[in-house]
């Protein structure tokens, strides 16, 4: 019984470490926000976009766009109903979500490019922005390098 309890304790400990990592929490928050956003988009399509679109198309109610097929297998059952109006609404929702995600990814990529440019500018800092102390140290280094090469060449001649 002790081994089972210890195994359960280890499992719970590992699961807690996994669940509390940043990526899992970020994913959970993203799913919750995505679900809420999906509900908003569905309401936009069902309540705001398709009613005027149906009005323009001659007073069509998308919810009631159906095809009824006679149930020829089971004669005493009601007909099979294909609700293509709801399918059209779902396609409109998908297109809106795709556009939103496209612009979101486009914005993230733009921010990423700006961050890369800023990092490159910081790495390629011009020499006039270097402090006076660093300039003096660079001059001393260059003088020592020239002096060392001059010493080697005069020693080789002797």
C-alpha positions in Angstrom: 0.0 0.0 0.0 2.9 2.3 0.7 4.3 1.9 -2.8 0.9 2.8 -4.3 0.7 5.9 -2.1 4.3 6.9 -3.0 3.6 6.4 -6.7 0.5 8.5 -6.5 2.3 11.2 -4.6 5.1 11.2 -7.2 2.6 11.4 -10.1 0.8 14.3 -8.4 4.0 16.1 -7.8 5.1 15.7 -11.5 1.7 16.7 -12.8 1.7 19.8 -10.6 5.2 20.8 -11.9 3.9 20.2 -15.5 0.7 22.1 -15.1 2.2 25.1 -13.4 4.8 25.7 -16.1 4.3 28.9 -18.0 3.5 27.3 -21.3 0.6 25.2 -20.0 -0.9 28.2 -18.2 -0.5 30.4 -21.3 -2.2 27.7 -23.4 -5.1 27.5 -20.9 -5.6 31.3 -20.9 -5.4 31.3 -24.7 -8.1 28.6 -25.0 -10.4 30.5 -22.6 -9.9 33.8 -24.5 -10.3 31.9 -27.8 -13.6 30.4 -26.7 -14.9 33.8 -25.6 -13.8 35.4 -28.9 -15.5 32.6 -30.8 -18.8 33.3 -29.1 -18.4 37.0 -29.9 -17.8 36.2 -33.6 -20.7 33.8 -33.7 -23.0 36.4 -32.3 -21.6 38.9 -34.8 -22.4 36.6 -37.7 -25.7 35.3 -36.5 -27.2 38.5 -35.1 -25.5 41.3 -37.1 -24.1 40.2 -40.5 -26.5 37.5 -41.8 -29.8 39.3 -41.1 -29.0 42.3 -43.4 -27.4 39.9 -45.9 -30.6 37.8 -45.9 -32.6 41.0 -46.4 -30.4 42.0 -49.4 -30.9 38.5 -50.8 -34.7 38.9 -50.8 -35.7 38.3 -47.1 -33.9 35.0 -46.7 -33.5 33.8 -43.1 -30.2 31.8 -43.0 -31.3 29.8 -40.0 -34.3 28.4 -41.9 -32.4 27.6 -45.1 -32.8 23.8 -45.3 -33.3 21.0 -47.7 -35.7 18.3 -46.6 -35.1 14.8 -48.0 -37.8 12.2 -47.8 -36.8 9.4 -45.5 -37.1 6.5 -47.9 -35.5 3.9 -45.6 -37.8 4.4 -42.6 -41.1 5.6 -44.0 -42.7 6.4 -40.6 -39.8 8.7 -39.5 -39.6 12.4 -40.2 -37.7 13.6 -43.3 -33.9 14.2 -43.1 -33.1 17.9 -42.9 -29.9 19.4 -44.3 -29.4 22.9 -42.7 -27.1 24.6 -45.2 -28.1 28.0 -43.9 -26.3 27.3 -40.6 -23.4 26.0 -42.7 -23.2 29.3 -44.5 -23.1 31.1 -41.2 -20.3 28.9 -40.0 -18.3 29.6 -43.1 -18.7 33.3 -42.5 -17.6 32.8 -38.9 -14.5 30.9 -40.2 -13.6 33.7 -42.6 -13.9 36.3 -39.9 -11.7 34.3 -37.5 -9.2 33.7 -40.3 -9.0 37.4 -41.1 -8.5 38.2 -37.4 -5.8 35.6 -37.0 -4.1 36.8 -40.2 -3.9 40.4 -38.9 -2.9 39.2 -35.5 0.0 37.2 -36.8 0.9 40.0 -39.2 1.1 42.4 -36.3 3.2 40.0 -34.2 5.6 39.5 -37.1 5.9 43.3 -37.5 6.7 43.6 -33.8 9.3 40.8 -34.2 11.0 42.5 -37.1 11.1 45.8 -35.2 12.7 44.1 -32.2 15.3 42.4 -34.5 16.2 45.8 -36.1 16.5 47.4 -32.7 18.8 44.6 -31.6 20.9 44.9 -34.7 21.2 48.7 -34.2 22.4 48.1 -30.6 25.0 45.6 -31.7 26.3 47.7 -34.6 26.9 50.8 -32.5 29.0 53.4 -34.3 32.5 54.2 -33.0 31.6 57.9 -32.2 29.2 56.7 -29.5 32.0 54.8 -27.7 33.3 56.5 -24.6 36.6 58.5 -24.5 38.2 55.8 -22.3 37.5 53.1 -24.8 38.9 55.3 -27.6 42.1 55.9 -25.6 42.4 52.2 -24.9 42.0 51.4 -28.6 44.7 53.9 -29.5 47.1 52.4 -26.9 46.4 48.9 -28.2 47.1 50.0 -31.8 50.4 51.7 -30.7 51.5 48.6 -28.8 50.7 46.5 -31.8 52.8 48.7 -34.1 55.6 48.8 -31.6 55.7 45.1 -31.3 55.8 44.5 -35.0 58.6 47.1 -35.3 60.6 45.4 -32.6 60.3 42.0 -34.3 61.4 43.4 -37.6 64.5 45.2 -36.2 65.5 42.0 -34.2 65.3 39.9 -37.3 67.6 42.3 -39.1 70.3 42.0 -36.5 
